[in-house]
């Protein structure tokens, strides 16, 4: 509508003209093309009528992201000539592949179960030894008895949403976006050979069981079985509402009312256990889920009469986002949410994160994309206390977003992550903000929902738990990781968590977000932030300008600039990677700074040499590029950065024992001995990328490597010993590159 400037009436006409493409749900229009993955394509004889077929020819398992065959004959390419013709027939040839995949995954899930799914007998008896078992690792009694295990003290898995179960279910075409009871019934309907055991149950349960068994034995369609349970659910909800209403009216007679209601249900054959399953399936561990919804008298009256209450499904692009559960619906991002039409309790979004704003205790408003991205970028950085938001541009807002514009206006707002508040430029208004991320799904790794824990070290750097702080002292590394702390925090956000290092014992207080050393009583700040997952927008635009043959981590250089040194931030992953190369031979506490050397001329020459050596040796891995150390005097550092290492220009302190070339070592401490201090006592140690290639033991008379009998060409390097050499001597300037400079005490 916005793109074409269509009126609502024109949209209604367009929707009615193309029913195979669009679906009208009240005043909402959904893209729901009738296109599917061609089942004949993956069949034994293939699709025989390719000309008339208007379905997609692609591997079904690839659509589910579960095909590992790189040479799959069914194909992993979306935009083949046939597929493009099929997409054009539904006018969707221009939409992105991820959206196409969502549509087709939904069609696979809603179709009949694919393949014969089985329960792993090995898992249920002793233990399954298969690394990639294609059967479900779940309790057989739990499935046979429709989510009611009859084994006392059973320690087998009863969760259908484990990573292994989700993988097997998806591979067989089952949706995991269903209640456990519905998934189990679908499994039984797909494979009647799963043993049917008569278990003792209560009178109510037995009636349901007989009904399901009849349906399964008659090979009734899965949807009919689910429909029967759906009707039972509606009756249970109605009875539950009447019981609740009776409790309110009769006060102390609540027990009696409940008893009468259950008695009535037993007489009429209603499945009360179904009601309990629904309650359990709709309950989560979040604080918001435990809050009771306040219904108006009219709503309560309609519930008592059995009239369903329609809950609105809010999307991130809607103006308001007053969701009952402050989370992103996983299935709205990754697939199709079954509750979208009836009303989902979570926010629907195309991303796994979102930000909202509220004035006092009014309504939560969804922030526009630009403000959301700005907040998310900064919030993922533990060093950021807050961020200034860009002004809201009214031209990019819907007409219905007037409420948000009235609330925030054209003012500039500053976010404080500690208080989760927004303050305008004049400090006269304060608004609340909150971040929503995807609900927790067992076995799913989602970066915006994966939280990392940091502490502020003695040098005022934020350090992730489980890693070395900027002092580099091994005794201070604690035995707790972000994953350990997050697991405990999810179980009880108001508690404390204890952990140790080699030297100290600490207690982390989740309420105050502080860490206390129990021996020294030193208190440090703690932060819980999402795992970084967004690229910096400025960095993205810069990356587009960067030459493709230079490292992506390099800063953009001017055309006339020959060399640049860039000081690394101690909190950066690149800094941590470089210090890890020291391998404890030099304490990281001795590192004053690390500079990255950016010399595109030397880098390109090095890359060309690697290509040449790969061709000669027949395999790039045989080039054997290593990161090695080189110690030198401070007065030749700038010359090395500009012209590379050259023993003839910069001299040698080693005596040329293994050949007359440039010396590198695998041991940082060994190379450190050859570092000459400056006037302040600082030393410079290089880390270089070195193409070692084929080598032999050298001697002081060698001015180049000797011939290699195996190839008839010269060796690439000489070394101090044949096995695990610690000294590498190079003779060609193009076979090494000065990558980093470490300034040490």
N, C-alpha and C positions, 0 to 999 in steps of 0.2 A: 504493500500500500504506500509506504513512505517513498520507495524508490520510483514507482511509476505514477505517484500522485493519484491513486485510485480512490474513489468514494466507497463507503461500505456497500452500497447497492451494487456497484460495479464488481466488487469482490464476490458478492453472493452469486452474481451471474456467472462469473468465471469458474467458481467452485462447482456450480451446478452443471456447467458444460463439460467439466473434466472430472467426473466422479472416480475415475481410475487412478487419478493423481492426488486429489485432495479429499480430505474428510472434514466435514463441518460438524463441530461439537458445540452447539449453542451459538455463541457469538465468536467462537474461536475457530480458526482454520488450521488444520494439521496437514503436514506433508505426509501422505500415507499411500504412496504408489503401490500398485498391485504386483510390482516386479518381484521376482524371487530368484533364488539360485536354482538352475536347472538340475532336477534330480536325475534325469536321463544321462546328463553329461558325465556324472560320476558313476553311472551304472556299468554293468558288464559289456553292453553293446554301444554305449555312448549315445549321443543325441543324433538321431537319423534325419531330423528335419530342421537343419540349422537355418535354412532360409526363412521358415515361418516362425521359428522359435524366438520369442521375445523375452526370454529369461537369461540370466547371467551365466556364462560358462566359466566357472572358476572353482578351485578346490574348496569344498565346504569346510574343511578343517582350517584352511588358511583364513577364511572369513571369521572363524572363532579364535584366531591367533594361536592355534595349537598344532599346525603342521610344521614339522622340523625338516622335511625333505626339500633341500635346495633345488633339486631337479624333479620336482613333482610333475607328473605327466598331466595332471588336471589343471595346472596353471595357477600362478599367483599374480598374474598381471590383470589389472582392472580394466584398462582402456585398450583392449584388443579391438579389432575392427568389428567383430560380432557384438561385443559388449557395448561398444559405442552406439551401434545401431539400435540395440535394445534400450539403452538409456535415452536415446533421442525420441523413441516412440512414447516415452513417458515424460518428455521435456525436462529431464534431470541430468543431461549429459554434462552440465556445467558445474554441478555441485561437488564439493570436495570429497575425496575418497573416504575420510573418516566418517562422514555423514552417510555415505552410501553403505559403508560397513555396518553402521548402527541399524539402518533400515533392513538390511539383509539378515543380520544376526537375529533381529526380532522375528523375521519370517521363519527362520530356522527353528527358533525357540517355540513359536506358536504352532508349528506343524506337528505331525505325529512323531513320537520318539524315534530316533534314528539308531539302528543297531541294537544288538541284544546286550543290555547292561547286566553285569554280574557282580556278586559280592565275593570278595576274596576269602576263600576258605582257609588259605594259609594264615591270613591275619586272624581269623576267628578261632583257629586251633592252636597253633604254636607261635609262629612269627613269619611274616612274608619276607623273603630274601631278595625279591626283585627290586632293583633300583627304580624301574619305571613301570610299575605294575599298572595294568589297564583295568583292573577291577576295583570296586569300592573298598576302602579300608574303613569299614563301619560295622558295628555290632549287628549280626544277622537277626538276633531276637528283636532288636530295635526296629528293623525294617519289617520283618514278618508280622509283628504285632502292632504295626502302624504307630510308631514312635513311642510305644510303651514296652520297654524292655522288661522281660519276665525273669531275668537272671539276677539274683540277689548279690549285691556288692560287685556288680559288673564294672570292670575297669577298661573295657573297650571303648572305642570312640562312639559317641552318640551325636556328633555334630556334623551335619551335612555340608557345612560351609568351611571345612578345613581346606587348605590349599590342594591336597591330594584329591579330595572328593569333588571340589569345584572343577578341577581339571578333567576328571573322568566324566562327570555329569555334562560338562560343556562339549566334550568330545563325542558324546552320544546324543547331543541335541536337546538336553534338558536345561530348562531355565533354572538358575539359582535364585532368581528374584521371585520366589514363592515361599509359602509357609512350609516348615519341615513336613507337616502332615501331607500337604498336596504333593510335595516332591516324592515322598515315600509311596503314595498311591500311584503316581505316574510311573515309578520304577516297577511296582508290582504289575501294573497294567501292561507294561512293555515286555515283561518277562515272566510268564506264568510258571516257569520252571523253578523259580525261587521257592524253596520249600514252604508249604503252608502248614503251620502248626496250630492246633487248637489249644489255646491258652485259657486258663480260668480268668474271667474278668467279671466286672459287676454287670448287673442286668442291663443297664443302659448301654454299656460298651458293646455287649454281645449283639445287641440289635444292629448297631452300626457295622460290626464286623461281618455279620451274616450278609448284610446288604452289599458291602464292598466285595466280599468273596463271590457272591452271585454275579456281580458286575464283571469281576475279573475273569471268572470261569466262562462266562458267556462272551468274552472278548468284546465287551461294550466299549464304546469310544470313551477316551480319557475325559473328555469334557463333560460327558453325562455323569461320570462318577463325581467330578468336582462340583457339578451343579447340585447333586444331591446333598453334598456337604455344605454347599453355600446356603441351601434352603434351611438346613439344620442350624447353621450359624445365625441366620436371620431370626429364627424362632428363639434361639438361645438369647440373642441380644434383647428381643422383645420381653422375654420372661425376666431377664436380668434387670431391665429398666422398671418393670412392674414391681419386682421385688424391692428395688431401691426406693421406689415411690412409697411402697407399703411401709418400709422401714421408717421413712420420714413421718408418715402419718401416725403410726402406732407406737413410736418411741420404744418403750421397753419390750414391745411385742416383736422386735426385729428377728429374734431367733425363731419365734413361732412362724412369722411370715416366710422366712427362708425355708423352713421345714415344709410348710404348705406348698411353696412354689416347687421345691424339688419333688415332692410327692406327686404334684400335678404333672410334672414333666415325665416322671416314671410311668404314670398311667397312660400318657399319650405317646410314649415311645420317643421322646425328645432326647437328643444326645447332649447332656450337660457337660460331658467331658470335652466336647467340641468347644464350648464357650470358654472353658478354662484354657484350652490351647490357644484360642484367639487372644485372650488376655495376656498370656505369656509371650506370644509371638509379637505383640505390639509393645512389649515392655523392654526398655533398654536401660543401660547402666548410667546414663547421663542424669545430671541433677534436674534438667528441665523435664525429663520424662516422668519424674516422680511427682511433679506438681499437678494438682487437679485442675481440670479446665472448669472455669466458672461459666455455667450456662444460664441464659435468661429463663424466666418462668415459661415463656412460650416454647423455648427449646426443650425444657424439661417435660412440658406437657406433650409435645410431639413425640418425644422419646418414649413416654409411658404408653402412648397409643401405637407404638411400633413404627412410626413414620421416620425414615432415615433422614439424618441431618447432613446436608452437603457441605463439606469443608473445602474451601477454596485452595487450589494449588498455586502457590506463589512462585514466580520465576525471578531470576536476578535482574532481568530487564524490566520487570514491573516496577511501579513507583514504590509501593509498600511491600514489606516483607515480614509481616507479623506471623512467623511460623511457630508452631507449638514446640518443635524441637530445633534449637539453634544449630543446625548442621546442614551440610549440603547432601542431598540425596545422591548416593553413589550411582544408582541406576539411571538417574536423569543425565548424568555425564557419560556413562559408559554404555548405556543401552536404552531400554524403554522401561519406565516405572509403571508397574501395574496399577498403582494408586493415583495416577495422574488425573484420570477422569473423575474419580470419586473424591479426590482430595488427599494430597500427601502431606504429612506432618512436617516434612523437611523442605528446605528451599531447593528449587530446581534451578540448575545452572549448567552452562556449557563448560565451566571450569571447576576445579576441585577446591576453590577458595572464593570468598566474597567478603565485602565490608559493608556495614550498615551504620546509620546514624539515627539518633533519637533525641528529642527535646524532653527532658524530665521523664515522665512516665506516660508519654503519649504513644505514637506509632513509630515502628522501625521503618526507616526509608532506605531503599537500596541506593547506594552511591553510584554515580556514572563510572564507566570503565576507566577513564583517565585517572580519577581519584583513587579507584580501587588498585590500579597497578602501582601508583605512587606509594600508597600505604604498604602494599605487599612487598615491594622492593626493599623498603627501609626496614620493615618489621622482620624480615628474614636475616637481617644483619644484627648480631647481638650488640655491636658497638653503637647502634643508633638508638637514641633516647626518644626520638620523635621525628617528624618531618613536616614541612610546609606543603600544603596541598595547592595544586593549581586552581585558579578561579573556575567556577562552573560556567560553561558556555551555554546560554539559553538556546542558541541556534541548534545545538546538538541534543536538546531534550525534547521528549514528547510533549504534546499539549497537555496531557494529563499529569505531567510532572510539576504542575504549578505549586503543589504543596512543598516539594523539596526546594524549589526556587525561593518560595516565601521563607522557608526555614533558614536557608543558608545565604540567599541573596547572591550578590556579585562580590562579596567580601572575600578576603584571604583568610584561611583557617590554618591553625597549627595543631598537629596531633601530638599528644603526650602518651607514649606507650605504657608508662608506669601507672597512670591513672585511667587510661583509656578514655580520654576526653579530648574534644576539639575546642579551641579557643579562637575567637575572631581577632582581627588586627587591633581593635581598640580594647580588648580584654573585657568587653561588656557582656558577652554571651558565651555560654559554655554548653556544649552538646556532648552526649554520650556516643561512643563508637564501640562496635564489636566486630570481631572477625569470625566468620563461619568457615569451617572446612568440612571435608567429606566425613561421613560417619565411619566408624571403625568397622572394617570387614576383615575377618580373620583370613590370613594368607595373602592379603593384597597389600602391596607396598606402594603407597601413594605419597609422594614427596611433600605436598602441601599439608598433609595430615601426619607426617612423620616429624616429631618434635625432637630437637637437640637441646642438650643442657650445657650451660657454660658457667664458669666462675671467673671472677675478676682477679687476676694474679697480682703479684707484688709490683710488676711493672705496668700495671693498669691496662693490661691486654686481656681480652676475653678468650678463654681457653676452653675447648670442649673437654668434657669429662672423659677420662681414659687416655688422654694425650699428654705429652710433656708440656709444661708451661715454658715461658720464655727464659727461665733460669737454666733449663736443661737438666736439672737434677733428677736422676732416676728415682731417688728415694721419695720424691714428692708425687710420683704418678700413682693415682688411686686405682683401686680394684673395681670401681664402679664405672659403667659406661652410660651413655645417654639412654640406651635401650633398657638397661636395668632400672634406672631412675624413673623413666617414663612409665614402665610397667607398674611400679609401686605407686606412682602418682595417680595413675588411672584407678587403681583400687581404692585409694583413700587420699584425696587431695588436701585433707586437713591434717595429715599426719606428719611424721618426721621419718628420715631415712638415714641409716648409719652405714659407714663404709670406712676403709682404711687405706693408707699407703704404707710403705715399708717403715716409715718413721712416726706417723701420726694416725690418730683416730678422729674422724669427723662426723658431725651430725648436720644434715640438711633439713631445714625447716621449710616446708612447703607454704606455710601461711605467710611468713615474713620474707620468703625467698632469700634466705641467707644460709651460709655454711659456717659452722663454728668448729675451730680446732680445739678438741677437748683437753689438749695438753697446754697450749699457749693462750687459749681463749681468743685467738685472732678470729674476727668475723669478716667474711667476704660476701660480696653481693653475688647473687645467682640469677640467671635468666633462662627462661624456656622459650625458645624461638623455633619456627618451622625450618625444616631443611631448605636451604636456598634452591630455588627451582626456576627462577626467571632470569633471563638475560637482561643485562642493563640496556635500556633503549639507546642510550648514547653509545654504548659499546657495539650494539647491533649496527648502527649507522657507520661507526668507524670500521667495523669488520668488513662492510661492503667496499670500503675504500682501500682496504689492505691488499697488497699483492698476494696472490694465492700461493706463491712459492716461499713465503716467509711464515714463521710460526705464528699461530693465532694469538698467542699470549703477548706478542710484541706490541709496543705502542706505535702509532703511526708516525712515520718520520718524513721530513721534508725531502723533496727530490734531490736537493744538493747536499743533504746531510749524509756523511760517510759513516759515522759511528755515533752511538748514543749509549750511555750507561744509565740504567733505571734501578733505583733502590727499591727493594722488595719490602712490603709491609710484613712485620713479624707475624701478624695474624693470618696471612694469606696461606693458602694450601701450597703454593709454589715455594714459599720460604720454608715451610715444614718439610717438604720433599727434599729440598737441598740439604738442610741440616741433618736429615736422616742418613744422607750419604756418608756423613762423618763416622757413623757406626760406632760411636762411643770412643773413638780413638782421640778425638778432640772434644772437649766439653762444649756444649752449645752455649754455655754461659760465657765462654771466651769470644763468642761471635759478636762483634760490634754492629756490623751490618753486612748485607749481601746485595751486590749489584749484578743485574743482568746485563750482559754485553750484547748490543744490537748492532751488528755490522753486516748489512745485506750483501756486500761484495764477498766477504769471506764465507758467509753462510751459503751463498749460491755456488761458490767454488767447491765447498765441502760437499754439497748435495750432488753436484755433477760428478765428483770423484766417487761417491758411493754408488751412483748409477753405473759408472764405468767398471768399478770393482765387482759389482753384482753380475755384470755381463761376463766378465772374465772368469769369476769363480762359479758361475752357474746358479747361484742362489744368494739372495740378499742376506739371509741369516749368516752365511759364511763370511760376510764382511765384518761381522762381530763388532758393532759400534758399542763402545763402553764409555762411561763417565769416569775419568781418571783425574788425578791431582798433579799439580805442578807448582812448586815453590820458586819464588824469584825475588829479586830486590825491588823495593818500592819505586825506584826511579825509572824502571822500564815498563811499568804497568800500562801507561797510556800508549806506549809504542806497540805493545803486544795487542792491545785492543784494536789498534788501527791497522797493524801490518801482520799480525799473527806471531806465534813463537818462531824464533830463528836463532839457534845457538851461535851462529856465526856473527850475528849482530849483538845479541844479548849476553854472550859468554856462556860458560858452563862451570858449575861448581862440583860436578860429579867425577871429573877425571876421565870421562868418555870410556869407562871400563867395558861397556857392552856395545860400543859402536859410536861413531861420530855423528850424532843426531840430537834430536830434542827428546828429553827424558820425561816420562810420566810414570806415576806410581799408583798402585791400587790402595795404598795405605796413606791416609791423610796425615798421620803423625810423622811418617817418613819424609813426606814432601815439606811438612812444616819446618823441618830442620834446615831447609835450604832457603827459608824466607828471611830476607834482610829487613830489619826494622827501620822505620823512618825516625825523624827527630823526636816524635812523641812516643816512640816505642811500639807503634802499631806495625803489624805485618800483613802482607797480602798473599793469599793462597788462591790459585786458580783451580776451577773445575772445568775440564775440557771434554768435549765429545771427541773420541778418538776411534778411527776405523782401524782396528787391530789387524784383521785379516789373517793370512797365514804367517806364522812366525817360526824362527829358529833361534838357538842360543847364539849371542853375538860375542865379539871380542873387540879390543881397543884399536885394532888395525882396520876395522871395517869402515869404509866411507859410504857404503850402500849395502843393502842386504844381499846375501849370496843367492845364487840360482836355486830354485826349488826343483828337485829331481822329479817330483810328481807331475809338474806342469811344464817344466822347461823354462819358466819365467822366474823373475826374482821373487823372493819372499817379500811380504809387505812390511814386516817388522822384525826386529831382533829383541831378545829378552834375556833376563838373567838366568832363567832355568826353564827346562822343557815343560815340566809339570807345574800347573798353577803359578805362572810367573807373577812377580810383584812389581817388576820394572819393565816398562815397554819403551823401546826406542824407535822413533819415527824419523824418516828421512825426506818425506814429501810434505810440503806446507799445506797442500790441499787435503791431506788426510786427517786433519784435526781442526777443531774450532774452539776458541776460548769462550766458554759459555757463561760462567759466573766468576765474580771476584769476591772472595770472603775477606773482610777486614777483621783481623784478630788481635787480641791483646797478647 
